[in-house]
Amino acid sequence: MAIEWDRKLKKLFDEIDDRLEDKYGGRYNLHPNRPPRGETSNREMDGLFNVGADFTSGYGSKLGRGYVVQVRMSTLEHVPSEVKMKINEDVERLVEEKLPVSFPGRNLQLERDGNLMKIIGDFSLGDADTE
């Protein structure tokens, strides 16, 4: 069941990565060591963006445990803070839109934990993961 959870979460972020690539991918040159979009079998390894989430036990956080959403851009160019903010707003909107579709029957929310975006809620490995 944990494998299925991870697969669904990866699919959610791969879809978000695609949307970001469509919108922003041509605006900045890739880092010289980064393959172009679609050149690898894993969206995390190519293109301008690597979007995903890392689990945190939440020590020191008022929100507790959850998945911290990471948005990384692979470019040596300066990306203005306004553009970074817009990208993060897009990611926030897309995660909120896709969570209930990817994990139906779960009580998952995207919350701000300081400067971080964090998915919190029901991470149990019960029957809802087998849908």
N, C-alpha and C positions, 0 to 999 in steps of 0.2 A: 504494500500500500504506500509506503514511503517513496518507492520508485515512481509510482503513478503520480503522486503529489508533485515530485520534482519534474516529471515530464510535463505536467500541465503548467507548472510555473514557468518552465523554459519556453514552452509554446507561447504563453502569454507575452513574455518578454521578446521573443523572436518577432511576434506580430508588431509590437511597439517599435522594435528596431527597424523593421521594414518601413513603417510609417515615417519615422525620423529620417531614414535614408532618402525616402521619396521627397520629403520636404526640404531637408538641409544638406543632403549628400553632395550636391554639386557646388556648394558655396565655399568649401575649404579644401585645400589639397591634403591628401592623405599623408600621414607620416611615411617616410621613405621605406620603412620596413613592414608596412601594413599592406596586405594584398587588397586589391579592389573588391568591391561588393560582389558577392556571389562566387568568388574564386576558391573558397574553401567550403567544406561541408557543414561548417558551423558559423552562424552569424556573429558569434562572439569574436571570431578570429579574423574577420575581414570587414571592409567598409569603414566608414567614418565613426560608427557608433558601436559600443559594447554596452548593452543595457541588461541588467540583471538584478538579483537580490541575494544578499548574504544573511543567513540566520544569525541573530544575536540573542543571547540569553537575557539581555536587558538590564543587567546590573547597573545601577545608577540612573536608570531611566524611569520616569513617572509612568510611562506606557508599558514597561515590562518587556517581555520577549516579543520577538517578531522578526520580520525580514526587512532589512534596510535596503532600499532601492538605490542602486548605483547607476549613474549615467556617465560613461567615459567617452571622450572624443579622441580620436587618434589623428592629430594634426600638430604640426609645429607652428602653425599660424596662430596669431593672437585672435582669440574669440572674445568679443566684447561682452561685458557682464550682462548687458541688456539681452543679448542673444542667448547666453547661458540661462538667464532667467526665463525666457520664452520657451526654450527647450524643456526646462524643468516643469513649467506650467503644462506643456503638451504631454509630458510623461505622466504628470499627476492626473490630468483629465483622462488619459487613455487607461491608466491602471484602474481608476475608479469605474470606468466604463466596462472594462474587461473582467474584473474580479468576479462579479456575480455570474457572468457567462461561463467563465473557466471553472469556477468553484460553486455551482448552484447548491443551495441549501446550507451554505456556510455563512457565518456571521463574521465576514472579513471587511475591514475598513482600511483605508489609507489615511494615516494621520501624520502630522508634523511633530517631530521629536527634535526640538531645537531647529537646526538647519537641515536636518535629515528628513526624508520621506520614509515612513515605516508602515509595513502591512502588519496589522495586528488582528487578533480574533481567534477563531476556532481552528487550531491546527491539529486537532485530534485525528487519529488514523482510523476513523470509523467508516461506516458504510458509505458516507457521502463521497469518499475518495474513489469508489469503485464505479461511479456513474460513467 
